[in-house]
């Protein structure tokens, strides 16, 4: 196939991953236009190939690195604080739960579907993976509606400059549907066999 999806594994097509979507296309059970990122015509899409991770976001703003998943995980970890943190204890949100909500503090218009890795009943902080809408279609999710993005954690893929401890830098979460650079303060950089394990906090879209 001349065109392939961008690897965001967003689930909007009804398949859990882009690879699963392509397998269905090959079997004739899906069509390429079923992918929300599909573009027809000869003009290249901003979501295709290296254009997605060129070091500039959709607005042309430069970023230093991309945060990709830790080994065995499906997305960079996202640390969030619900606008109502008391609901974590009240609703008994625990690891494995699916929660949905929008990062309203950052002004993002996209509702995210998240799988909880860790839930603090004291602070209300949730450490999650972005799993896409397919995970919420069977029901059983908890709708927290709106949350603040506290931080991200994952493996760094350097585009322009490596993460520097203590510095506010621009970066791109590997799955970002908006393709907008985020900024945050790098507060952990660990050299691992899988690459640089990085945590970034105080997230702002500037």
Buried (B, 14 or more C-beta within 10 A) or exposed (E): EEBBBBBBBBBBBEBBBBEBBBEBBEEEEBEBEBBEBBBEEEEEBBBBEEEBBEBBBEEEBEBBBBBBBBEEBBBBBBBBBBBBBEBBEEBEBEEEBBBBBBBBBBEBEEBBBBBBBEBBBEEBBBBBBBBBBBBBEEEEBBEBBBBBBBBBBBBBBEBEBBBEEEEEBBBBBBBBBBBBBBBBBBBBBEEEEEBBBBBBBEBEBE
